């Protein structure tokens, strides 16, 4: 499943690059930057394991978690109205302070706290987007909005990832078979996530075509 996930991620990245070449970076709200960094991190991790299959090197994921939080903070900032943006910024700052400052945040080290903070951040921002969309509906179908697919992907991935990460030490000591199953299921979740991203890119392409007619 890992190979299938990487293929889907690559295809999504290539689709994003094609849209950049046809239109511009802003036509997809700079999503290509996130996809490119994600792909490069995966390639780097693959190379590290190829060199040493027992390697515990994980600095790239610390960097990646911080990058994802900053990127989607910016991504959604252009989508929220002024009032909601202020509230989201306050909640985001509090979350980051909890991760970086308080040593007992969920009793984890910095790397683990970042891994937990990321899905919490995704859930917060995707739910705020859905709230705004429902509170201030437009005449267009919600499924025609590319951000519906991006937010759904982030929310879907985050809910499973939290279930995968938080009880991992318990399962490691009590039920390693189930823990291995969760690891494999995460690849399936990743595949679904980037398929939803691909769908979002198709919606961005549709909007760009209309605007350039």
N, C-alpha and C positions, 0 to 999 in steps of 0.2 A: 504493500500500500504506500510505502514511503516513495517509491519510484513514481507511482501514479500521481501522488500529491505534487511531486516536483515537476512533473510534466504539465499538470494543470496550472501550477503557479507560473511556469515558463510561458505557456500559451496566453495566460492572462496578461503577463508583462508585455509580451510581443504585441498583443492587441492594443494595449495602452500606448506603446511606442508608435504604432501605426497611426493612432488617433492624434498623437502629438505632431507627427509629421504632416498629417492632413490638415490639422487645425492649429492648436497651440496648447501650451501647458495648462492654461486656465480653463480650457474647454472641458476638462475632467477634474477640475479643482485640484490639480497637481498630484493626482493619485498615482501617477507614474513614478514619482519620487519614492513613495512608500513601497510600491511593488518592486522597484529596482533594489532598494536597500534590503528588503526582505529576501529577495533572490540571492543577493551577494552574501548575506549572512548565512543562508543555507549552504551555499557553495563553500564558503570558508569553513563552516562546521564539518562539511563532508570531507574537505581536504585534511583537516586536523585529524579526523578519525581514520582517514586513509593512511596517514603517517604513523599514527599510534592509536590503535583501536581501543586502548584502555585509557586514553587521555581524559583528564578531568577539566581541561581548559574550557572555561565558560564565560570569559570576560565579554565575548561578543554579544551574549544575551543580556548582560547588564546594559551595555550600550544600546542594544536593540529595544529593550523595554523603555528606556528613557526617550529614545528617538520616537517610538510609536506614540507615547503620551504627548510629546511636543507636537508631533505631526497632526494627530487628530484633534488636539486642542486648537490648532490653527485651522484645520479642515472645517470643523464645525463652527468656528467663530464667524465665518462668512455666511452661515446659514441661519444663525439665531438672531432674533430681534434684540435690541439694546438691553431691555430689561432681563431677558432670559440669559443673555451673554454674561451679564454681571453676576447673576446667581451661579451660573456654571463655572465662572472663573473663581469665585469664592470657594466653591466646593472642591474644585481642582487643586487650589492652593492648599487647602486644609488636608486633602488626601496626600499631596506630596510632602507636606510638613510631617504628617504622621509616618510616612515611609522613611524619610531621611533623618528626622530628628529623634523620634522616640525609639529607644533601643528595644523595647518590649512589644513593638507592634506585631501582634499575632505570634510573638515568641520566635521570630525567624531572623536569620541574618539578612544583610542588605540585599543580596541577590534574590533570596526567596521572597522578601518583602516586595521587591520590584515586580517579580513574577505574579504575585497576588494583586498588587496595585493595578497592574495593566488591565486585567479583565474587569475589575471594579470600575476603572475609569471608562472602559468601553461601555459597560452597562449604564453608567450614569449618563453619558453623552448620547447614546442611542435612544435611551428612554426619554430624555429631554427633547430629542428631535421628534419622536413619535408624539409626545405631549403637545408640542407646538403645532405639528401637522394636524392633529385632531382638534385642537382648540381653535385654530385659524385655518379651516379647510379652504381649498381652492376648487375651482371648477373642474380641474383636471383630475384624473384618477390617481390615487396615491401610488399605484404600481407603475405609473409612467414617470415617476420621479426617481432618478438614479439613486438618490440618497435613501430611498426606501430599501433598496437592495443592499446598499453598503451598511446601513444601520442594522438591518436584519441579520446580515452576515456577522457583524461584530457581536451582536446580542446572542446569537445562536452559539458562536464559538466560545464566548465568555462564560456562559452558563455551564457548558460542559467542562471547560478548562478549570473552573473553580472546583467542580466536583472531582476532577482528576488530580488537582494539585494539593488542596488542603488536607485530605485524609491519606496522602501518599505514604507517610511514615507508619500510620496504623496498618495499612494494607501490606506494606513491605514486611512487617513483622508478623501479621496474622494471615494474610492471604496473598501470596506473591503471584499466584496464577491469575487472580482477578486484577491485580495491578498491571500485569503484562497485557491482559485483555484491554484495560483502559488505555494503555499506551498505543495499542494497535487501533483502537476505536478513534483515538485522537487524530490519526492520519486520515481516517474517513471524514471526520469533522472538518479537518483542514481542507480536504478536497471539496466538500460542500461549500465551505466558506468562500473559496476562490472561484467556484462556479457562480456563486451569487455576485461576487465582485465582477466577474465577466459579464453577467447580465446587467449589472449597473453600468458598465462601460458601453454596452449596446444602447442603453437609454441615453447616456451622455452623447453618443454618436448621433442618435436620432435628433436630439435637441440642437447639436452643432449643425447638422444638415439643414434644419429648419431656419436657424439663424443666419446661415450663409446663402440662402436662396435669393 
